[in-house]
Amino acid sequence: MVRPSTLILLAGIVLLFVPIPPVATILGIIVIVVGVALRLLTNR
C-alpha cells in the first residue's frame, strides 16, 4: 500500500513542471515540504 506522504510528494513534483511558473513552483515546493514533514512525523 502506498503511503499518503508518497502521493503528496509525487503531486509536488508534478506541480513543479506545470507551465504556470510562479504559482505552480511555489505550490510545488510547499506540497513537497508538507509531504516530507508527513513522512517524518508518521514514521511507522
C-alpha positions in Angstrom: 0.0 0.0 0.0 1.3 3.5 -0.9 1.7 5.9 2.0 -0.2 9.2 1.6 3.0 11.2 2.1 4.4 9.5 -1.1 1.4 10.6 -3.1 1.8 14.2 -1.7 5.5 14.2 -2.7 4.6 13.0 -6.2 1.9 15.7 -6.5 4.5 18.3 -5.5 7.0 17.1 -8.1 4.3 17.2 -10.8 3.4 20.8 -9.8 7.0 21.8 -10.4 6.5 21.0 -14.1 3.2 22.7 -14.6 3.6 25.6 -17.1 2.4 28.3 -14.7 5.8 29.2 -13.3 5.2 31.5 -10.3 2.1 29.8 -8.8 2.9 26.2 -9.6 6.5 26.4 -8.5 5.6 27.9 -5.1 2.8 25.4 -4.6 5.0 22.5 -5.7 7.7 23.4 -3.1 5.1 23.8 -0.4 3.5 20.5 -1.2 6.9 18.7 -1.2 7.7 20.2 2.2 4.4 19.1 3.6 5.0 15.6 2.1 8.4 15.4 3.7 7.0 16.6 7.0 4.3 14.0 7.0 6.8 11.3 6.1 9.0 12.3 9.1 6.1 12.7 11.5 4.3 9.4 10.6 7.2 7.0 10.9 5.5 3.6 11.1 
